Amino acid sequence: MRLRGKLLKKNREFLRVYRHGRTVAGRYCVLYFLPHEDNTTRVGISVSKKVGNSVVRHRLKRLYKEVFRLNYGKIRPGFDLVIIVRRRALGLTFSLCQEDFLAVLARAGVTLK
C-alpha cells in the first residue's frame, strides 16, 4: 500500500485535529484523533526539535510512517490521526514502536474489532 493521499501535510489539517480531536498518550508517542466523513484514514507525524537533529527526527518519522503503512488495515476508516513522537522514542526499535502504536490505537478505540 502506498501512503499517497493518506498523509496530513498542511498546518491547518494538523490544527483542526489538535483543536477538535481527542488525545491518548502512550509511552513513546501521543495520538490525537478526529473522525471525519471520508472513508480514508490519514496520518500526520510530528517530532519536536527537542528530540534531536534533523537526521534523528526524520528517522523517527520514517519509522512511524512505516508502522502506520503496515497496520493501515487494522485501523477503522474515517479518521485523521496526528502522532507526536516523544523524546524517549530515541533509539526505538521497530517492534517496540509498532507495539506502542497499536496499544495507543486500541485505547483510542480506532482499531477494527
C-alpha positions in Angstrom: 0.0 0.0 0.0 1.2 3.5 -0.8 0.8 6.4 1.5 -0.1 8.9 -1.2 -3.3 10.7 -0.1 -3.1 9.3 3.4 -0.7 11.9 4.9 -1.7 15.1 6.6 0.7 17.8 5.4 -0.9 21.2 5.8 -0.7 23.1 9.1 -4.4 23.8 9.0 -5.1 20.0 8.9 -2.9 19.4 12.0 -4.5 22.4 13.8 -8.0 21.0 13.1 -7.1 17.7 14.7 -5.4 19.4 17.7 -8.3 21.7 18.3 -11.3 19.4 17.8 -9.8 15.9 18.3 -9.3 13.7 21.3 -6.0 12.5 22.7 -4.5 9.3 24.0 -0.9 9.1 25.4 1.4 6.2 25.1 4.9 5.5 26.3 6.7 6.7 23.1 4.0 8.8 21.4 0.8 10.9 21.8 -2.1 10.3 19.5 -4.6 12.9 18.5 -7.6 11.6 16.5 -10.6 13.1 14.9 -13.3 11.3 12.9 -14.4 12.7 9.6 -16.8 11.9 6.8 -14.3 10.5 4.3 -13.8 6.7 4.1 -10.0 7.1 4.4 -7.7 7.3 7.4 -5.0 9.9 7.2 -2.0 10.4 9.4 0.4 13.2 10.3 3.6 12.8 12.3 5.2 15.5 14.3 8.6 15.3 16.0 9.9 18.3 18.1 13.3 19.8 17.6 13.9 18.9 21.3 14.1 15.3 20.3 17.2 15.6 18.2 18.8 16.9 15.0 17.0 16.6 11.6 18.6 13.1 10.9 17.1 11.7 14.1 13.7 13.4 13.7 13.3 12.2 10.1 14.3 8.6 11.1 11.6 8.6 13.7 9.1 10.0 11.2 10.0 7.2 8.7 9.7 4.6 11.5 6.2 5.7 12.4 5.1 6.1 8.8 6.1 2.5 8.1 4.3 1.3 11.2 1.2 3.2 10.0 1.5 1.8 6.5 1.9 -1.8 7.6 -1.0 -1.6 10.1 -3.4 0.5 7.9 -5.8 -2.4 7.6 -6.3 -2.6 11.3 -7.5 1.0 11.7 -11.1 1.9 11.3 -11.7 4.1 8.2 -12.7 7.7 8.6 -10.1 9.2 11.0 -7.4 11.8 10.9 -4.6 10.9 13.2 -1.7 13.0 14.4 1.2 11.2 16.1 3.5 13.3 18.3 6.7 11.4 18.9 8.1 11.8 22.4 11.8 12.2 23.3 12.0 8.8 24.9 11.5 7.3 21.5 15.2 7.9 20.7 16.8 4.6 19.7 13.4 2.9 19.5 13.3 -0.4 17.7 10.6 -1.2 15.1 8.9 -3.8 17.2 8.6 -1.6 20.2 7.4 1.3 18.1 4.7 -0.9 16.5 3.7 -2.4 19.9 3.2 1.1 21.4 1.4 2.4 18.3 -1.1 -0.4 18.3 -1.7 -0.1 22.0 -2.4 3.6 21.7 -4.8 3.0 18.8 -6.6 0.3 20.8 -7.0 2.7 23.8 -8.4 5.3 21.4 -10.9 2.8 20.1 -9.7 3.4 16.5 -8.8 -0.2 15.6 -11.1 -2.7 13.9 -12.6 -5.3 16.2 
